Amino acid sequence: MNYAQKTAALFSQLSASEKGYLKKFFKTRITVLSPKKAEQLNDFFTLVETSPEALPGGFAVDVQKDVFDLMVFGLEEYHKNSTTQARSYINQVEILLEKSINSQGEKLLAKAKKLARKEANYEMLYEIIEWQVAIHSLKPPTEKNIKIFDDYFGELKELVEKQIKIAGN
């Protein structure tokens, strides 16, 4: 199955609100491209939207792939919720730590933790606290930092107890 077929198949499975969102999303995303590239992507997207069963093979594979990728990315944005946003923050933290930008990573973890708590997502909270411990372990062992470690480990213990309690019911 080529990208034209994949794109048409995906588009045919979308709800009316998803299609509407994607149309707006797509138009805003292609504005940053060169006019020629934007026109190619827009032409292909319009064809997918108006007559997906008649997709010709005249579009370059990279145009087809780019439209498909933009549609998937747009759907990800459309369906974004607290859990997926927290997961995105965690992924960004990993990148920031590789670049030694730990303070920004800590800020993202705080945001992710707030979202995970809101959803009562204990597994994600556990992972977030593990990341916090990893970042904090790079700091010097002062009294204040040791207390913060104790707080993190206390949170981990509470999470485990909550999970045991949930599993027991």
C-alpha positions as CSV (number, residue, x, y, z in Angstrom):
1,M,0.0,0.0,0.0
2,N,1.5,3.3,-1.0
3,Y,1.2,6.6,0.9
4,A,-1.7,7.8,-1.4
5,Q,-3.7,4.7,-0.5
6,K,-2.8,5.0,3.2
7,T,-3.7,8.6,3.3
8,A,-7.1,8.0,1.5
9,A,-7.8,5.0,3.8
10,L,-7.0,7.1,6.9
11,F,-9.1,10.0,5.7
12,S,-12.1,7.8,5.0
13,Q,-12.0,6.6,8.6
14,L,-12.2,10.0,10.2
15,S,-15.2,11.6,11.9
16,A,-16.6,14.9,10.5
17,S,-15.0,16.8,13.5
18,E,-11.6,15.2,12.9
19,K,-11.8,16.1,9.2
20,G,-12.7,19.7,10.1
21,Y,-9.8,19.9,12.6
22,L,-7.3,18.4,10.2
23,K,-8.3,20.8,7.4
24,K,-7.6,23.8,9.7
25,F,-4.5,22.1,11.1
26,F,-3.1,21.3,7.7
27,K,-3.7,24.8,6.4
28,T,-1.8,26.4,9.3
29,R,1.1,24.0,9.1
30,I,1.8,24.4,5.4
31,T,2.1,28.2,5.7
32,V,5.7,27.9,6.9
33,L,6.8,25.9,3.9
34,S,8.0,27.2,0.6
35,P,5.1,28.3,-1.7
36,K,5.9,25.5,-4.2
37,K,6.0,22.8,-1.5
38,A,2.9,24.2,0.3
39,E,1.0,24.1,-3.0
40,Q,2.0,20.5,-3.7
41,L,0.9,19.4,-0.3
42,N,-2.3,21.4,-0.4
43,D,-3.2,20.0,-3.9
44,F,-2.7,16.4,-2.7
45,F,-4.6,17.0,0.6
46,T,-7.5,18.6,-1.3
47,L,-7.6,15.6,-3.7
48,V,-7.7,13.2,-0.7
49,E,-10.4,15.3,0.9
50,T,-12.6,15.7,-2.2
51,S,-12.2,12.4,-4.1
52,P,-10.0,9.9,-2.3
53,E,-11.0,7.1,-4.6
54,A,-9.5,8.9,-7.6
55,L,-6.0,9.5,-6.3
56,P,-3.6,9.5,-9.2
57,G,0.0,8.4,-8.9
58,G,1.2,11.8,-10.2
59,F,2.2,13.1,-6.8
60,A,5.8,12.6,-5.6
61,V,6.2,10.0,-2.9
62,D,7.6,12.7,-0.5
63,V,4.5,14.8,-1.0
64,Q,2.3,11.8,-0.3
65,K,4.3,10.9,2.8
66,D,4.4,14.4,4.1
67,V,0.6,14.7,3.9
68,F,0.1,11.4,5.6
69,D,2.6,12.4,8.4
70,L,0.9,15.7,8.8
71,M,-2.5,14.0,9.1
72,V,-1.2,11.6,11.8
73,F,0.4,14.5,13.7
74,G,-2.8,16.5,13.4
75,L,-4.8,13.6,14.8
76,E,-2.4,13.3,17.6
77,E,-3.0,17.0,18.4
78,Y,-6.8,16.5,18.1
79,H,-6.8,13.6,20.5
80,K,-4.3,15.1,23.0
81,N,-5.3,14.8,26.6
82,S,-3.6,15.1,30.0
83,T,-2.1,11.7,29.8
84,T,-0.6,12.2,26.3
85,Q,0.6,15.6,27.2
86,A,2.3,14.3,30.3
87,R,3.9,11.5,28.2
88,S,5.1,14.2,25.8
89,Y,6.7,16.1,28.6
90,I,8.5,13.0,29.8
91,N,9.9,12.4,26.3
92,Q,11.1,16.0,26.2
93,V,12.8,15.6,29.6
94,E,14.8,12.7,28.2
95,I,16.0,14.9,25.3
96,L,16.8,17.8,27.7
97,L,18.8,15.6,30.0
98,E,20.9,14.3,27.1
99,K,21.7,18.0,26.3
100,S,22.4,18.7,30.0
101,I,19.5,21.2,30.4
102,N,18.4,19.7,33.7
103,S,16.6,22.8,35.1
104,Q,14.2,22.9,32.2
105,G,13.7,19.2,32.5
106,E,12.7,19.6,36.2
107,K,10.1,22.2,35.2
108,L,8.6,19.9,32.6
109,L,8.5,17.1,35.1
110,A,6.6,19.3,37.5
111,K,4.0,20.0,34.7
112,A,3.9,16.2,33.9
113,K,3.4,15.4,37.5
114,K,0.5,17.8,37.9
115,L,-1.2,16.2,34.8
116,A,-0.5,12.7,36.0
117,R,-2.0,13.5,39.4
118,K,-5.0,15.0,37.8
119,E,-5.6,11.7,35.9
120,A,-4.6,9.6,39.0
121,N,-2.1,7.8,36.7
122,Y,0.0,6.1,39.3
123,E,2.3,4.3,36.8
124,M,3.2,7.6,35.1
125,L,3.6,9.3,38.5
126,Y,6.1,6.6,39.5
127,E,8.0,7.1,36.2
128,I,8.0,10.9,36.7
129,I,9.4,10.6,40.3
130,E,12.1,8.2,39.0
131,W,13.1,10.9,36.6
132,Q,13.1,13.5,39.3
133,V,15.3,11.3,41.5
134,A,17.7,10.9,38.5
135,I,18.0,14.6,37.9
136,H,18.2,15.4,41.6
137,S,21.0,12.8,42.0
138,L,23.2,15.1,39.8
139,K,23.1,17.8,42.5
140,P,25.5,18.0,45.5
141,P,24.5,16.1,48.7
142,T,23.4,19.1,50.8
143,E,21.0,18.8,53.7
144,K,18.3,20.4,51.6
145,N,18.9,18.0,48.7
146,I,18.8,15.0,51.0
147,K,15.4,16.2,52.3
148,I,14.2,16.4,48.7
149,F,15.3,12.9,48.1
150,D,13.4,11.8,51.2
151,D,10.3,13.5,49.9
152,Y,10.6,11.8,46.5
153,F,11.1,8.4,48.2
154,G,8.1,9.1,50.4
155,E,6.0,9.8,47.3
156,L,7.2,6.6,45.7
157,K,6.2,4.7,48.9
158,E,2.7,6.3,48.9
159,L,2.3,5.4,45.2
160,V,3.2,1.8,45.8
161,E,0.8,1.6,48.8
162,K,-2.0,3.1,46.7
163,Q,-1.3,0.6,43.9
164,I,-1.3,-2.3,46.4
165,K,-4.6,-1.1,47.8
166,I,-6.2,-0.8,44.4
167,A,-4.9,-4.2,43.4
168,G,-6.3,-5.7,46.6
169,N,-9.8,-4.5,45.9
